[in-house]
């Protein structure tokens, strides 16, 4: 546990510049006016009244500790503090602790030894991708090692982490914290100190640039861009800790029940193609819950591939009579899903209308700020403009919900430039992180105002703290269509688990991945292994990828269709179990997919990144290596039944047969 007795505090001014290229940022910080400060400038007290308005039922009880920087005292004694925009805190802690969360991390789950930036960005860095593919060409095979963590960015970040210590009770809070807790009621005191819990979280109530430094054993460093309150709370186990995080951050609502009634297939290029592929599904017994056509509003063909035309109305050429088709498919038990993001195609009338009304984010010359995404520029709706916000919400209500869509991908949110000019005068450096949460809020309100929550949903890839309150599901973004540990099939496991430990408990991935570039294309085995893994997730959904003709699709051959049919059948069998897991997340904040240490206090469980628990009773060890027909599995101490064979196993390490169609999956005995 953090020691609150000898906190180090420093303040400084940063001449920060974060220039953006295609959603990726360069982080240039130069510090001046650095001043060492004493602990007398900190206020540490039991938290009794700082919960969000929606979660105030239990405010009479102290829930933990809040640490605040005394800005009045600082400015009174340090007038130069008016120019400070960086605050550095350094805490002593146990050198054996592990750290998780900070949003979504793809290459590392345990963040011990890492320095983590909390800044929303495009995960698929172009320079990083080019380096990977250049090495692939030079070495004749994909690089096997992971990229340095410091070079990674993430769609979803959050100034929240969870700390855990295996096998040894965390020491009591000390110093000022002990004095503070003595003033709280006895139940709160027992919760915070007497029980000596083994896990705790730290959350900062800020939207600004933040850094967590876990590189020095026995210390945690925090860099903040504003003197925001720091909340610290502990628990005796991870389900309890998740519940406390849920009280602070909110939970995700139950998704529509129909999302569990089969697979959602990514199919594009219009109703004729959709009907052809649905006929194949019927022939092979594949239960389809939904059709997801991201090109419902048209397409553009670029050097990157087959991309969506960002004009948010049905394309009559590609999807004639779409409303009638949607009604027909719904009568057949198949929902239709679309796509939208906060940008607009500058060639189309919808953009012309938004531009005429002044609804776009501006540059410093007062022109619409055009951001290059992959190969083309686009304008961004200004979500700080109330009229623009309502106008865009109406686009969703009329053009998507209004024609019968059951859901959509609410993409992007990471691309707000730091040199933009916003309608309400907000500093882009302080609102940049919150942009995807505001975007999620707009989508959520559109559904609620139509009375469709529980029947219609959307899934997001970008996020920040309030995304948990507004989004209805996450997906892990645009993975490479390969076996790489930090960008391919394996990466979605630590990504999902880190989201879970940040408080967001419902996520899924594109079956087969998304990004095809240069020599990297999706093969049959990868798609089949990915489908096997997604059986054991809250939702199964495929994606054609950015270059559909170069990557194999779900109907590539008879074997793939039969394999997918079996995967969907298994997913359908899990429906009652998944419903209970989803209910537990919505009501208690307990994530659907959980790390092994969530229920097993064993040293190896705290470092295992590529196995997970689905709910309490199912352990999944996906096959994530090309050509592998066996899998090394670590089982925590319990009695496990291997689902493919029915054999009983106990805690330990095993090498198991894992042919296509039979990944190592176990259920706890007696459940």
Rosetta blueprint (number, residue, H / E / L):
1 X L
2 X L
3 X E
4 X E
5 X E
6 X E
7 X E
8 X E
9 X E
10 X E
11 X E
12 X E
13 X E
14 X E
15 X L
16 X L
17 X E
18 X L
19 X L
20 X E
21 X E
22 X L
23 X L
24 X E
25 X E
26 X L
27 X L
28 X E
29 X L
30 X L
31 X E
32 X E
33 X E
34 X E
35 X E
36 X E
37 X E
38 X L
39 X H
40 X H
41 X H
42 X E
43 X E
44 X E
45 X E
46 X E
47 X L
48 X L
49 X L
50 X L
51 X L
52 X L
53 X H
54 X H
55 X H
56 X L
57 X L
58 X L
59 X L
60 X L
61 X L
62 X L
63 X L
64 X L
65 X E
66 X E
67 X E
68 X E
69 X E
70 X L
71 X H
72 X H
73 X H
74 X H
75 X H
76 X H
77 X H
78 X L
79 X H
80 X H
81 X H
82 X H
83 X H
84 X L
85 X L
86 X E
87 X E
88 X E
89 X E
90 X E
91 X E
92 X E
93 X L
94 X L
95 X L
96 X L
97 X L
98 X E
99 X E
100 X E
101 X E
102 X E
103 X E
104 X L
105 X L
106 X L
107 X L
108 X L
109 X L
110 X L
111 X L
112 X L
113 X L
114 X L
115 X E
116 X E
117 X E
118 X E
119 X L
120 X E
121 X L
122 X L
123 X L
124 X L
125 X L
126 X H
127 X H
128 X H
129 X H
130 X H
131 X H
132 X H
133 X H
134 X H
135 X H
136 X H
137 X H
138 X H
139 X H
140 X L
141 X L
142 X L
143 X L
144 X L
145 X L
146 X L
147 X L
148 X L
149 X H
150 X H
151 X H
152 X L
153 X L
154 X E
155 X L
156 X E
157 X E
158 X E
159 X E
160 X E
161 X E
162 X E
163 X E
164 X E
165 X L
166 X L
167 X L
168 X L
169 X L
170 X L
171 X L
172 X L
173 X L
174 X L
175 X L
176 X H
177 X H
178 X H
179 X H
180 X H
181 X H
182 X H
183 X L
184 X L
185 X L
186 X H
187 X H
188 X H
189 X H
190 X H
191 X H
192 X H
193 X H
194 X H
195 X L
196 X L
197 X L
198 X L
199 X E
200 X E
201 X E
202 X E
203 X E
204 X E
205 X L
206 X L
207 X L
208 X L
209 X L
210 X E
211 X E
212 X E
213 X E
214 X L
215 X L
216 X L
217 X L
218 X L
219 X E
220 X E
221 X E
222 X E
223 X E
224 X E
225 X L
226 X L
227 X L
228 X L
229 X L
230 X E
231 X E
232 X E
233 X E
234 X E
235 X E
236 X L
237 X L
238 X H
239 X H
240 X H
241 X H
242 X H
243 X H
244 X H
245 X H
246 X H
247 X H
248 X H
249 X H
250 X L
251 X L
252 X L
253 X L
254 X L
255 X L
256 X L
257 X H
258 X H
259 X H
260 X H
261 X L
262 X L
263 X E
264 X E
265 X E
266 X E
267 X L
268 X L
269 X L
270 X L
271 X H
272 X H
273 X H
274 X H
275 X H
276 X H
277 X H
278 X H
279 X H
280 X H
281 X H
282 X H
283 X H
284 X L
285 X L
286 X L
287 X L
288 X E
289 X E
290 X E
291 X E
292 X E
293 X L
294 X L
295 X L
296 X L
297 X L
298 X L
299 X E
300 X E
301 X E
302 X L
303 X L
304 X L
305 X L
306 X E
307 X E
308 X E
309 X L
310 X L
311 X L
312 X L
313 X L
314 X L
315 X L
316 X L
317 X L
318 X L
319 X L
320 X L
321 X L
322 X H
323 X H
324 X H
325 X H
326 X H
327 X H
328 X H
329 X H
330 X H
331 X H
332 X L
333 X L
334 X L
335 X E
336 X E
337 X E
338 X E
339 X E
340 X E
341 X E
342 X L
343 X E
344 X E
345 X E
346 X L
347 X L
348 X L
349 X H
350 X H
351 X H
352 X H
353 X H
354 X H
355 X H
356 X H
357 X L
358 X L
359 X L
360 X E
361 X L
362 X E
363 X L
364 X L
365 X L
366 X L
367 X L
368 X E
369 X L
370 X E
371 X E
372 X E
373 X L
374 X L
375 X L
376 X L
377 X E
378 X E
379 X E
380 X E
381 X E
382 X L
383 X L
384 X L
385 X L
386 X H
387 X H
388 X H
389 X H
390 X H
391 X H
392 X H
393 X H
394 X H
395 X H
396 X H
397 X H
398 X H
399 X H
400 X L
401 X H
402 X H
403 X H
404 X L
405 X L
406 X L
407 X E
408 X E
409 X E
410 X E
411 X E
412 X L
413 X L
414 X L
415 X L
416 X L
417 X L
418 X L
419 X L
420 X L
421 X E
422 X L
423 X L
424 X L
425 X L
426 X L
427 X L
428 X H
429 X H
430 X H
431 X H
432 X L
433 X L
434 X L
435 X H
436 X H
437 X H
438 X H
439 X H
440 X H
441 X H
442 X H
443 X H
444 X H
445 X H
446 X H
447 X H
448 X H
449 X H
450 X L
451 X L
452 X L
453 X E
454 X L
455 X L
456 X E
457 X E
458 X E
459 X E
460 X E
461 X L
462 X L
463 X E
464 X L
465 X L
466 X L
467 X H
468 X H
469 X H
470 X H
471 X L
472 X L
473 X L
474 X E
475 X E
476 X L
477 X L
478 X L
479 X L
480 X E
481 X L
482 X L
483 X L
484 X L
485 X L
486 X L
487 X L
488 X L
489 X L
490 X L
491 X H
492 X H
493 X H
494 X H
495 X H
496 X H
497 X H
498 X H
499 X H
500 X H
501 X H
502 X H
503 X L
504 X L
505 X L
506 X L
507 X E
508 X E
509 X L
510 X L
511 X E
512 X L
513 X L
514 X L
515 X E
516 X L
517 X E
518 X L
519 X L
520 X E
521 X L
522 X L
523 X L
524 X H
525 X H
526 X H
527 X H
528 X H
529 X H
530 X H
531 X H
532 X H
533 X H
534 X H
535 X H
536 X L
537 X L
538 X L
539 X L
540 X L
541 X E
542 X E
543 X L
544 X L
545 X L
546 X L
547 X L
548 X H
549 X H
550 X H
551 X L
552 X L
553 X L
554 X L
555 X L
556 X L
557 X L
558 X H
559 X H
560 X H
561 X H
562 X H
563 X H
564 X H
565 X H
566 X H
567 X H
568 X H
569 X H
570 X H
571 X H
572 X H
573 X H
574 X L
575 X H
576 X H
577 X H
578 X H
579 X H
580 X H
581 X H
582 X H
583 X H
584 X H
585 X H
586 X H
587 X H
588 X H
589 X L
590 X L
591 X L
592 X L
593 X E
594 X E
595 X L
596 X H
597 X H
598 X H
599 X L
600 X L
601 X L
602 X L
603 X H
604 X H
605 X H
606 X H
607 X L
608 X L
609 X L
610 X L
611 X L
612 X E
613 X E
614 X E
615 X L
616 X L
617 X L
618 X E
619 X E
620 X E
621 X E
622 X L
623 X L
624 X L
625 X L
626 X L
627 X L
628 X L
629 X L
630 X E
631 X E
632 X E
633 X E
634 X E
635 X E
636 X E
637 X E
638 X E
639 X E
640 X E
641 X E
642 X E
643 X L
644 X L
645 X L
646 X L
647 X L
648 X E
649 X E
650 X E
651 X E
652 X E
653 X E
654 X E
655 X E
656 X E
657 X E
658 X L
659 X L
660 X L
661 X L
662 X L
663 X L
664 X E
665 X E
666 X E
667 X E
668 X E
669 X L
670 X L
671 X L
